[in-house]
Amino acid sequence: MIEVQAGELIGTAGDDGNLALDFGIRDSRITPLEYANPSRLFSNQSGFDQFHLACAIDYYPPDKRDQLLARLGDYFGERPRTIEPICGEVEQDEPGTAQGKWYRAGTAVELSPEDPHLALVHDNVDPSRGVFSVGTSVPGLGPNAWFFAPQPSGGVNRDFSQVTADGTIYCYEPVGRSGRPPSSPLVILLQMTSDITLRIEKRDAAQCGTGPWVFQSDYVDFER
């Protein structure tokens, strides 16, 4: 731990071609985040871990906090986030459902590298949108992010938080970040094969149709 005084300069960014600055905070005093499988994540007694991540902007005085929160949005500065919590959510796991973090079946507990894994979450700018955040394990899908409008019922574009191990294969009609359809037609099949395992496959089709849907040979299994 390094103690600093209010107003003290502790670093600079933006020179020598470095145009970005990662900025965050870990607070050992907060209630630990509840991931679906805590054993997947590093923790320590100091609280300097992924269980104690917080919104650094919340630690500013109210006037500065509100100014900074108003700047949060998409990469281009065109779409602000307007849905609370404005700072976003780090942990979106919903145990027993498809929502949250998934790890390529058979991989070690460690998170590094992240490339083989998968997140089924909601958009950090517009959380009304569902997102497949795909690494390198699913043929034809990644690495990429695919978006859809979650539905509260039915087998097409069902919200991840409502997909359970009920024996159903669900189908999704994703679009790109801009909302445009993929350059090559595709749909995504998804099934919870148990409370802690999940199967996913990309299919070449413009629409899901009415189902039921069946996996072919390119599916990939993930686990909590």
C-alpha positions as CSV (number, residue, x, y, z in Angstrom):
1,M,0.0,0.0,0.0
2,I,1.3,3.5,-0.9
3,E,-0.2,6.4,1.0
4,V,-0.7,9.7,-1.0
5,Q,-2.1,13.1,-0.2
6,A,-5.1,14.6,-1.8
7,G,-4.1,16.5,-4.9
8,E,-0.7,14.8,-5.1
9,L,0.4,14.0,-8.7
10,I,0.9,10.2,-8.9
11,G,1.4,9.6,-12.6
12,T,0.8,10.8,-16.2
13,A,-0.7,9.3,-19.3
14,G,-1.0,10.2,-23.0
15,D,2.7,10.7,-23.9
16,D,5.0,8.6,-26.1
17,G,2.1,7.2,-28.0
18,N,0.3,5.8,-24.9
19,L,-3.3,7.1,-25.4
20,A,-5.0,5.0,-22.8
21,L,-5.1,4.8,-19.0
22,D,-6.5,1.8,-17.0
23,F,-8.1,3.2,-13.9
24,G,-9.8,1.1,-11.2
25,I,-9.9,0.3,-7.5
26,R,-10.1,-2.7,-5.1
27,D,-11.6,-2.1,-1.7
28,S,-11.1,-4.8,0.9
29,R,-13.9,-3.2,3.0
30,I,-16.8,-4.0,0.6
31,T,-18.9,-7.1,0.6
32,P,-17.1,-9.7,-1.7
33,L,-18.6,-10.2,-5.2
34,E,-20.4,-13.5,-5.5
35,Y,-19.2,-15.3,-8.6
36,A,-20.8,-18.6,-9.7
37,N,-17.6,-20.5,-9.1
38,P,-15.3,-18.5,-6.7
39,S,-12.5,-21.1,-7.0
40,R,-11.9,-19.9,-10.6
41,L,-10.7,-16.5,-9.3
42,F,-7.6,-15.4,-7.4
43,S,-8.2,-14.1,-3.9
44,N,-6.0,-13.0,-1.0
45,Q,-6.3,-11.8,2.5
46,S,-5.5,-8.2,1.6
47,G,-8.6,-8.0,-0.6
48,F,-6.5,-7.0,-3.7
49,D,-8.4,-9.4,-5.9
50,Q,-11.4,-9.7,-8.2
51,F,-13.8,-10.2,-5.3
52,H,-13.3,-6.6,-4.1
53,L,-13.6,-4.6,-7.3
54,A,-15.4,-1.3,-7.0
55,C,-16.2,1.8,-9.1
56,A,-13.3,4.1,-8.5
57,I,-15.4,7.1,-9.6
58,D,-17.7,6.5,-6.6
59,Y,-14.8,7.5,-4.3
60,Y,-14.7,11.1,-5.6
61,P,-16.6,14.0,-3.9
62,P,-20.2,14.1,-5.3
63,D,-19.6,17.0,-7.7
64,K,-16.5,15.4,-9.3
65,R,-18.2,11.9,-9.2
66,D,-21.2,13.2,-11.2
67,Q,-19.0,14.9,-13.7
68,L,-17.0,11.7,-14.4
69,L,-20.1,9.4,-14.4
70,A,-21.6,11.6,-17.1
71,R,-18.6,10.8,-19.4
72,L,-19.1,7.0,-19.3
73,G,-20.3,5.5,-22.5
74,D,-19.2,3.9,-25.7
75,Y,-15.7,4.0,-27.2
76,F,-16.6,6.8,-29.6
77,G,-18.2,9.1,-27.0
78,E,-21.5,8.9,-28.9
79,R,-23.7,6.8,-26.5
80,P,-23.6,7.5,-22.8
81,R,-24.7,4.9,-20.3
82,T,-28.0,6.0,-18.8
83,I,-29.0,2.8,-16.9
84,E,-28.0,2.4,-13.2
85,P,-25.5,1.5,-12.0
86,I,-23.8,4.1,-14.4
87,C,-20.4,2.7,-13.6
88,G,-21.5,-0.8,-14.8
89,E,-21.3,-4.2,-13.2
90,V,-18.2,-6.4,-13.0
91,E,-19.9,-9.6,-11.8
92,Q,-22.9,-10.7,-13.8
93,D,-22.9,-14.4,-12.9
94,E,-26.4,-15.9,-12.2
95,P,-25.8,-19.5,-10.8
96,G,-28.0,-22.1,-12.4
97,T,-28.5,-20.0,-15.6
98,A,-26.5,-19.2,-18.7
99,Q,-25.7,-15.7,-17.6
100,G,-22.2,-14.9,-16.6
101,K,-18.7,-16.3,-17.1
102,W,-18.0,-19.7,-18.7
103,Y,-14.7,-21.5,-19.1
104,R,-13.7,-23.9,-21.9
105,A,-14.3,-27.4,-20.6
106,G,-11.2,-29.1,-19.2
107,T,-9.2,-25.9,-18.8
108,A,-7.2,-25.2,-15.6
109,V,-8.6,-23.0,-12.8
110,E,-6.4,-20.1,-13.7
111,L,-7.9,-17.3,-15.9
112,S,-4.8,-16.6,-17.9
113,P,-5.0,-16.6,-20.8
114,E,-8.6,-15.5,-21.2
115,D,-8.8,-16.2,-24.9
116,P,-10.4,-19.7,-24.8
117,H,-13.3,-18.6,-22.6
118,L,-16.8,-17.1,-22.9
119,A,-19.0,-14.5,-21.3
120,L,-22.8,-14.4,-21.7
121,V,-23.7,-11.0,-20.2
122,H,-25.3,-7.6,-20.8
123,D,-23.7,-4.7,-22.6
124,N,-21.6,-2.4,-20.5
125,V,-23.1,0.7,-22.2
126,D,-26.7,-0.4,-22.8
127,P,-27.4,-3.3,-20.4
128,S,-30.8,-3.9,-22.1
129,R,-28.7,-5.6,-24.8
130,G,-27.5,-9.2,-24.4
131,V,-23.9,-9.9,-25.5
132,F,-22.0,-13.1,-26.5
133,S,-18.4,-12.1,-25.7
134,V,-16.6,-14.9,-27.5
135,G,-13.0,-15.8,-27.3
136,T,-11.2,-18.3,-29.6
137,S,-12.9,-21.6,-28.8
138,V,-16.2,-21.4,-30.8
139,P,-15.6,-22.0,-34.6
140,G,-16.9,-19.1,-36.7
141,L,-17.8,-16.8,-33.8
142,G,-14.7,-15.2,-32.4
143,P,-12.9,-13.5,-31.1
144,N,-15.8,-11.1,-31.3
145,A,-18.8,-9.6,-29.5
146,W,-22.4,-10.5,-30.7
147,F,-25.4,-8.6,-29.6
148,F,-29.2,-9.3,-29.4
149,A,-32.4,-8.0,-27.8
150,P,-33.2,-10.4,-24.9
151,Q,-36.7,-11.8,-24.9
152,P,-38.6,-12.9,-21.7
153,S,-40.1,-16.0,-23.3
154,G,-39.8,-18.4,-26.2
155,G,-36.9,-20.2,-27.7
156,V,-35.4,-17.3,-29.7
157,N,-33.1,-14.6,-28.2
158,R,-34.1,-15.7,-24.7
159,D,-32.5,-13.7,-21.9
160,F,-29.4,-15.5,-20.6
161,S,-30.8,-15.2,-17.0
162,Q,-33.8,-17.4,-18.0
163,V,-31.8,-20.1,-19.8
164,T,-31.6,-23.1,-17.5
165,A,-30.9,-26.8,-17.7
166,D,-34.4,-27.6,-18.8
167,G,-33.4,-29.7,-21.8
168,T,-34.2,-26.9,-24.3
169,I,-31.8,-25.7,-27.1
170,Y,-32.2,-22.0,-27.6
171,C,-31.5,-20.0,-30.8
172,Y,-30.1,-16.5,-31.1
173,E,-30.1,-14.1,-34.1
174,P,-27.1,-11.8,-33.3
175,V,-26.0,-8.5,-34.8
176,G,-22.7,-6.6,-34.6
177,R,-21.9,-3.8,-32.1
178,S,-23.4,-1.2,-34.5
179,G,-26.6,-3.2,-34.8
180,R,-25.9,-4.3,-38.4
181,P,-26.4,-8.0,-39.3
182,P,-23.3,-10.2,-39.7
183,S,-21.6,-10.0,-43.1
184,S,-22.2,-13.8,-43.4
185,P,-25.6,-15.0,-42.0
186,L,-25.3,-16.9,-38.7
187,V,-27.3,-17.9,-35.7
188,I,-26.1,-19.3,-32.4
189,L,-27.5,-22.4,-30.6
190,L,-27.2,-22.5,-26.8
191,Q,-28.1,-25.1,-24.2
192,M,-27.4,-25.6,-20.5
193,T,-26.5,-29.3,-20.3
194,S,-26.5,-29.1,-16.5
195,D,-26.5,-26.4,-13.8
196,I,-22.7,-26.0,-14.4
197,T,-22.2,-26.9,-18.0
198,L,-23.1,-25.3,-21.3
199,R,-23.0,-26.1,-25.0
200,I,-22.8,-23.6,-27.8
201,E,-22.6,-23.8,-31.7
202,K,-22.6,-21.3,-34.6
203,R,-24.8,-22.2,-37.5
204,D,-24.9,-20.8,-41.0
205,A,-28.5,-19.4,-41.3
206,A,-30.1,-16.0,-41.6
207,Q,-32.9,-16.8,-39.1
208,C,-33.6,-19.2,-36.3
209,G,-37.0,-20.3,-37.6
210,T,-39.4,-22.0,-35.2
211,G,-37.3,-24.9,-34.0
212,P,-36.7,-27.2,-32.4
213,W,-33.0,-27.0,-33.0
214,V,-30.4,-29.7,-33.0
215,F,-26.6,-29.4,-32.5
216,Q,-24.4,-30.7,-35.3
217,S,-20.7,-31.4,-35.1
218,D,-19.1,-28.0,-34.3
219,Y,-20.5,-27.4,-30.8
220,V,-18.2,-26.5,-27.9
221,D,-18.7,-27.3,-24.2
222,F,-18.0,-24.8,-21.4
223,E,-18.2,-25.1,-17.6
224,R,-18.4,-22.9,-14.6
